[in-house]
Amino acid sequence: MITLTDVLTVVRKIVDISLVWFIFYYILKNIRNNIKLTLIFKGVAFIIILRVISEKLGFVTVGYLLDYIIQWGPVALIIIFQPEIRNILEQLGRSHLLGRHKVLTVDEREHMVYEMVNAIDYLRKERIGALIVIERDISLGNYIDKAKKLYADLSSDLLIAIFYEGNPLHDGGVIIQGDRITCAGAVFPTSNSSKINRRLGTRHRAALGIAEETDAICIVVSEETGRVSIALKGEMLYNLTIDDVRMLLIDELRPKQEVDFDDDEEKIEEEIYEEDR
């Protein structure tokens, strides 16, 4: 006969396993969105695999060195990558798990893209340098806290005014959350990637730096050439046309559910087309 104690024991085990899986999922999700953490994960996996191979083949010296690395490696990683670990812990404690900011409607996203594209088009024609960062799933709160708070409605006129040369905030970056400009004058870590062109300045390196650590969309307007670049997912897309910028923003700002729904519609249309043939 099943008693209440048995039921509670089963429920307790299910909750216990679910919590463990949630923790692993959250860690892997952040690793995937952070280039540096991805490299760390690959390095740790390589060392573990190498240790197993050395044990199987009887490599005593190599095994001893790897044991030493495995023993003290976690301490070294905590010290070296303390900022990344702190960001993950901050993200875990932030309210965005329950909805940090509202999900934009189709009209709000279209208005947002329209205002941004108008501002970027003006800035590139006038060769006014700019760095615009759009927050997505990973919080940029650490950079917002150190910048000048605005919390203003997004508009092309305001973006242009912020980056106008006479404005004291024009040297920093603007962070956008939802359809609002949260802050200006934000300072971001610069990338040390060898892939970036050496002739590019601090804005481009800062854009790539934040794109390597988060899933943000980082738009850069060159002050010297007026060319527009976008850093996304650890990569830099150079010399984009204004239409390229518009299409990329529309595609990247769509919610994942909407993207999946559109993909399903395309598959259904393809299946109907094949059947008609």
C-alpha positions in Angstrom: 0.0 0.0 0.0 1.3 3.4 -1.0 1.6 5.8 2.0 1.9 9.6 2.1 5.5 9.2 3.1 6.2 7.3 -0.1 4.5 10.0 -2.2 6.5 12.8 -0.5 9.7 10.8 -1.0 9.1 10.6 -4.8 8.1 14.2 -5.0 11.2 15.2 -3.1 13.4 13.3 -5.5 11.7 14.7 -8.5 12.2 18.3 -7.2 15.8 17.5 -6.3 16.6 16.2 -9.8 14.7 19.1 -11.5 16.7 21.7 -9.5 20.0 20.0 -10.6 18.9 20.0 -14.2 17.9 23.6 -14.0 21.3 24.6 -12.6 23.1 22.7 -15.3 20.8 24.3 -18.0 21.4 27.8 -16.7 25.2 27.3 -16.6 25.3 25.8 -20.1 23.1 28.6 -21.4 25.4 31.3 -20.1 28.4 29.4 -21.4 26.9 29.3 -24.9 26.3 33.0 -24.9 29.7 33.9 -23.5 32.7 33.4 -25.8 35.2 33.4 -22.9 33.3 30.9 -20.9 33.0 28.7 -24.0 36.7 28.7 -24.3 37.1 27.8 -20.6 34.6 25.0 -20.9 36.4 23.6 -23.9 39.8 23.8 -22.1 38.5 22.0 -19.0 36.9 19.3 -21.2 40.2 18.8 -23.1 42.2 18.5 -19.8 39.7 15.9 -18.4 39.8 13.9 -21.7 43.6 14.1 -21.8 43.8 12.9 -18.2 41.6 9.8 -19.0 43.7 9.0 -22.0 47.0 9.3 -20.0 45.6 7.0 -17.3 44.6 4.4 -19.9 48.0 4.5 -21.6 50.0 4.6 -18.4 51.6 8.0 -18.9 52.7 8.6 -15.3 54.4 12.0 -15.7 51.7 13.5 -17.8 49.1 12.1 -15.4 50.9 13.7 -12.5 51.0 17.1 -14.2 47.3 16.9 -15.1 46.4 15.9 -11.6 48.2 19.0 -10.3 46.3 21.2 -12.9 43.0 19.7 -12.0 43.7 20.1 -8.3 44.6 23.8 -8.5 42.9 24.8 -11.7 39.5 25.7 -10.2 41.2 28.2 -7.8 43.1 29.8 -10.7 39.9 30.0 -12.9 38.0 31.7 -10.0 40.7 34.3 -9.7 41.3 35.0 -13.4 37.6 34.9 -14.5 36.1 36.6 -11.4 34.3 39.3 -13.5 32.5 36.7 -15.6 31.5 34.6 -12.6 30.2 37.7 -10.8 28.1 38.6 -13.9 26.5 35.1 -13.9 25.7 35.4 -10.2 24.2 38.9 -10.7 22.1 37.6 -13.6 20.8 34.8 -11.4 19.7 37.2 -8.8 18.2 39.8 -11.1 14.4 40.1 -11.6 14.6 39.4 -15.3 14.0 35.7 -14.6 10.5 36.9 -13.8 10.4 39.5 -16.6 13.0 42.2 -16.3 11.4 44.3 -19.0 8.3 43.9 -21.1 8.2 41.8 -24.3 7.8 44.2 -27.2 4.8 43.9 -29.5 5.2 43.9 -33.3 4.3 47.6 -33.6 6.8 48.5 -30.8 9.6 46.6 -32.4 8.8 48.2 -35.8 8.8 51.6 -34.2 12.1 50.8 -32.4 13.8 49.7 -35.6 12.5 52.7 -37.5 13.8 55.2 -35.0 17.2 53.4 -34.7 17.7 53.1 -38.5 16.8 56.8 -39.0 19.4 57.8 -36.3 22.1 55.5 -37.7 21.5 56.8 -41.3 21.9 60.4 -40.1 25.0 59.5 -38.0 26.8 57.7 -40.8 26.0 60.5 -43.4 27.4 63.1 -41.0 30.2 60.8 -39.9 29.3 61.1 -36.2 30.8 58.2 -34.1 28.3 56.2 -32.2 28.1 53.0 -30.2 24.6 51.6 -29.5 24.1 48.4 -27.5 20.8 46.6 -27.3 20.3 44.3 -24.3 18.7 40.9 -24.8 18.7 37.9 -22.5 21.9 38.6 -20.7 21.7 41.5 -18.3 23.9 44.6 -18.9 23.1 45.9 -15.4 26.8 46.0 -14.4 27.5 48.6 -17.1 24.3 50.5 -16.6 25.1 51.1 -13.0 28.3 52.9 -13.9 26.8 55.0 -16.7 24.6 58.1 -16.8 20.9 57.0 -16.3 18.3 58.3 -18.8 15.3 55.9 -18.9 13.9 57.8 -21.9 11.7 56.7 -24.7 13.7 55.7 -27.8 13.8 58.2 -30.6 16.1 59.1 -33.4 16.4 62.7 -32.3 17.6 61.7 -28.8 20.2 59.2 -30.2 21.5 61.8 -32.5 21.7 64.4 -29.7 23.6 62.0 -27.4 26.3 61.3 -30.0 26.6 64.9 -31.2 30.2 66.0 -30.7 29.3 68.8 -28.3 27.6 66.4 -25.9 29.8 65.2 -23.0 28.3 61.7 -23.3 29.1 61.2 -27.0 32.3 59.2 -26.3 30.6 56.4 -24.4 27.9 53.9 -25.5 24.2 53.9 -25.2 22.3 50.9 -23.8 18.8 50.1 -24.9 16.4 47.9 -22.9 13.2 47.1 -24.5 12.1 50.3 -26.4 13.8 52.7 -23.9 17.2 54.2 -23.7 18.4 53.2 -20.3 21.7 55.0 -20.1 24.4 56.9 -22.0 28.2 57.2 -21.6 28.5 53.5 -20.8 32.1 52.0 -20.9 32.6 48.5 -22.1 35.6 46.1 -22.0 37.6 46.1 -25.2 38.3 43.0 -27.2 41.8 41.6 -27.6 40.8 39.4 -30.6 43.3 39.2 -33.4 40.5 39.0 -35.9 39.6 42.7 -35.6 41.2 45.1 -38.0 44.0 47.0 -36.3 43.0 50.2 -37.9 39.6 50.2 -36.1 39.3 52.2 -33.0 38.1 51.8 -29.4 34.4 51.8 -30.3 34.7 48.7 -32.5 36.8 46.9 -29.9 34.4 47.8 -27.2 31.5 46.6 -29.3 33.2 43.3 -30.0 34.2 43.0 -26.3 30.7 43.2 -25.0 29.5 40.9 -27.9 32.0 38.3 -26.7 30.6 38.4 -23.2 26.9 38.7 -23.8 24.2 38.2 -26.5 23.8 42.0 -27.0 23.5 43.6 -30.4 26.2 46.2 -30.7 26.0 48.8 -33.5 29.0 51.0 -34.3 29.2 54.0 -36.6 32.7 55.0 -37.6 33.6 58.6 -37.0 36.3 58.6 -39.7 34.5 56.7 -42.5 30.8 56.8 -41.6 30.7 53.0 -42.1 28.3 51.0 -40.0 29.4 47.7 -38.3 27.5 45.3 -36.0 29.1 43.1 -33.4 27.0 40.0 -32.6 27.7 36.6 -31.0 31.4 37.3 -30.8 31.7 38.3 -34.5 32.0 41.7 -36.2 30.0 42.4 -39.4 31.7 45.3 -41.3 30.6 47.9 -43.7 26.8 47.2 -43.6 24.3 49.1 -45.7 21.3 50.8 -44.0 19.1 48.0 -45.4 21.4 45.4 -44.0 21.1 47.0 -40.5 17.3 47.2 -40.8 16.9 43.5 -41.8 19.4 42.3 -39.1 17.6 44.2 -36.4 14.2 43.0 -37.4 15.4 39.4 -37.5 17.4 39.5 -34.2 14.8 41.4 -32.2 12.0 38.9 -32.9 11.1 36.7 -29.9 12.3 33.1 -30.1 8.7 31.8 -30.1 7.8 34.0 -33.0 10.9 32.9 -34.9 10.0 29.3 -34.3 6.4 29.9 -35.4 7.6 31.6 -38.6 9.9 28.7 -39.3 7.0 26.2 -38.8 4.9 28.3 -41.3 7.7 28.2 -43.8 8.0 24.4 -43.5 4.3 23.9 -43.9 4.3 26.1 -47.0 7.3 24.1 -48.4 5.4 20.8 -47.7 2.3 22.1 -49.5 4.4 23.2 -52.4 6.0 19.8 -52.7 2.6 18.1 -52.6 1.3 20.3 -55.3 4.2 19.3 -57.5 
